[in-house]
Amino acid sequence: MNNFTKRTITGAVYVIAVISAIMFNPIVLSVFFGLIALISLYEFYKNSKIKQIFTQNILGFALAITVYLSFALKAFQLNNIYPIALSLLLTFLIFIFELYNKKGNPFTNIGYTILGIVYIVIPMGLTNYIVNPTLSPNTFIPILLLSVFILAWSNDTFAYMVGVKFGKNRLFERISPKKSWEGFFGGFIAVQIASIILYKFTNTPLFFYDWMIIGAIVSIIGTYGDLVESMFKREIGVKDSGNLLPGHGGFLDRFDIMFFTIPFVFTYLFLKLNL
């Protein structure tokens, strides 16, 4: 099986899985993105070790679970004080346990252990709120989160196509030599068109200008998210973050845009719909 076939099959399964998880119900959504967070964190910790950075995996995963649970329980209108309290204890236990680690660069190890939570787990935790940005009881608007993914996919696809065909001016050559300004604007225009279509054919509490702003957030901030993950891989010295997704690399490679986009989209929706 050649790489194109692998990439096509994996891409189709990935899209179907994301759409199904988002649209089915809030519980399935929450479990799905919790698993995505843990797998992505595993890749982050595994790749960090290449540079002799020894993250505290057990405490890191424990902290990831409690942090994610605190987001999910709040989204379900349940008491989340216990996972929040446990998260605080685990955070400072990481510092204490590092005293016994007997590895070099202790604060680098601590920093990367906690950085994985901030970079990966918190954005995935916020997916539970995109579907209910007003935090209202018995409210589930899955099209909001699905739209963010559709816009991100549109940006990726058209940025790549336009970049390959017309790309001449490098966007950020030091980090990603292949990305071009032509590709960026190709993705940006495609996202704005997709935003108009979503505005026309979806039933949400958002106005036309909201969709334009969200589209701009996805395109601009998503590009930064892609560049940040490229910066991480360049520092570590790897081409792909993993091989769990044949033809696409790892989960960090697939969700890098979302790690940055979700916090910005949530903040906009929360302020827009609650103020």
N, C-alpha and C positions, 0 to 999 in steps of 0.2 A: 504494500500500500504506500503510494507516494505521499509526500508532505502535504500537497494541496488537498488530497482526499481526506487525510487525517484532520487537517485544519477545518475542512468543511463539516465533517461529521461532528467533531468536537464542538465547533461553533454552534451547530444546530441544537445539540444536546444542551449546551450551556444556555442558549436563549430560551429553549422550552422549559428548562428547570427554573430559570429566574422568573419567567412569566407565570408559571404554575404556582410557584411558592408565593409570589406577591398576590395573585388574584384569588387563591383558594380561601384562606381565612387568616386572621391575625396570628394565631398560634403557629401555623405552618410557616408563615413569614418569619416569625421570631426565631423559631428553631433553625430554619434554613440559614439565616444571616448570622446566627450564633455559630453555626458550624463553619461558615465561610470565614468568620473572624478567627476561629481557632486554627484552621488549616493555614490561613495566611500568616498568622503569628508563628506557627511552626516553621514556615519557610523563612520568615524574617530571622528567627533565632538560629536556624540551621545555617543560613548564609553568613550571619555575623561571625560564626565560629571560624569561617575561612580566614578571617583577618585576626584570629587569635583573640576574639572578643567572647568571653565566656559568660553568657547570660544565665541567670538563675531560672532554668526552665520550669521546674516544679512550682516555685512561688509565682513565676510569671504567668503560667497557665491558671493557677488558682486565682490570681488577681484578675486575670482576663474574664474568668467565669463570673466572679462576684461583681465586677464592674458592669458586664453585659446584663447580668440579672437585675441590677439596680435600675438600668434603663428600661428593660422589658417589663418589670413589675409595675413601675410607675406608669408605663403606657397602658397597662391593663387595669389601672386604677386600684392597684393593690399596695400593701405596705412594703416599702423597699428600704426601710431603715436598717434592717439587719445586714443585707449585702453591702450597703454603704459603709456601715461601721466596720464590717470585716475587711472591706477594701482598704480602709485607712490603716488597719492593723497590718495587713499584708504588705502594704507599701513600705512601711517602716521596718518590717521584718526583713525585707530585702536588703536594707542597709546593714542590719545586724548580722545576717547570715553571711554577708560578704566578708566580714571579719574573719570567718573560718574557711573562706574559699581557697586561700593560698595560691591565687592566680595573680598575674600581673595586671596593672591598670584597673584597680578595683572600682573607681568611680566611672570608668568607661563601661565596665560590666553592669553596674547599677543603672547607668544612664540608658544603655541599650535595652535592658530588661523592661524599664518603665516606658521608654520611647515606643516600643512595640504596642503597648496598650493605648497610648495617646494616638499614634499614627493609624492603627488598624481597628482596635476594639471599640473605641468611642464613636468613630464614624458609623461602624456597623450597628452599634447600639441605637444610634439616631434614626436608623431606618424604621424603627418601631414608631417613631413620631411623625415621619413624613406622611404616613397614611392617616394621621389624626393630629395635625399641627395645633389645633385648639385644645387638645387634651380633654375633649368632651366625652362623657360616658356613651357607650354603645355607638361610637362613630368609627367608620372604616371606609376610607376613600383610597382604595388601592391604585387608582389611575394616576394619582399624584406621584407615587414612587415609581410606578411603571414608566411614566412619562420621563422621569429623570434618566432612566436607563435607555429609553428610546432616543432621547436627545444625545446621550453619551455615545450610543452606537452610531448614530448619524454623524456625529463629529468625527469619530474614529475612522469610519468608512470613507467619508468624502475627503477628510484631511489626507488620508493615505493615497486615494485615487488621484486627487489633484496634485499632491506633492510628487508622486511618481511621474506624472505626465508633464507638469509645468515647473516643478520645484527647482529654483536656481539660487535664491537668496536664503542662506542658512538662518534659522530662527534662533538656535542656541547651540552653536557648533561645539563648544567646549564640553557640553553634556550629552547632546544627541546630534551627531553629525548629519543624520539623514533628514531631520525635520526642517521644513522650510516655511517661510512667510506665506508663500503661495498656498501650501497645504493648510496652514492655519486659517487663512481667509476662506479657503474652500470649505473647510469644516464649519467655520462660523456662519457662512451664508446658508449652508445646508441645515444647520441647527435652527436658524431663524425661520426658514421655510417650514421645517418640522414643527416648530412652536406654533405657527399660524394654523397648521393643519390640526394640531392637538386642541387649540382654542376653539376651532370650528366644530370639532366632532367629539368633544368630551364634555361631560357635565360636571363642572367644578365651581367652587366659589371664587375663581380667579378671573380677572379682567384681561383684555388683550395686552395691555402694557405689562401685566404681571408675567405673562408667558414670554414676552420679549426679554424681560429682565432675567427670568430663570434660564432662558436659552443662552443669554450672554454669560451668565454665571457658569453654566455647564461647559461652554466652549472655552472661556478664558481660564477659569479656575481649574477646569479639567485638564487643560494643557499643562498648567503648572504641576498638577498631580502626576501627570505622565513624566514630566521632566524630573521631579523629585525622585520618583522610583528609578529612573534612569541614572540619576546621580548616585543613588544607593548601590545599584548594580555596578556602576563604574568604579566606585570606591572599593567594593568587594572584589571586583574582577571577574564577574560572571555575565554571560549573555542573557540567560533566562533565570528567573527566580526559582524555578523548579521544573519538573517534567510530569506533573500530575495531569496536565491538560495537553494531550498530544497535539503538536502543531501550534500550540498557543503558549507554551512555557508553563508557568505556574500560576497560582491564584493571585499572587501579588501583581503579576503582569496583566491579568484580566480585570482586576478591580482597582488598579492604581488611580484611575480617574475618579472613581466613586469615593475613595478615601478622602479626597479633598473636596469633591463637589457636595457630598451629602451635608457636611456641617454648614456650608454657606447657604445651600438651598433651604435647609431647616430653619436657619436663623432668619432668612428673608420671609419664609412662610409664617413663622411664629410671630414676628413683628407685624407683618401685614394683617394677619387674621386675629391678633389679640390686642392690638392697640387702637 
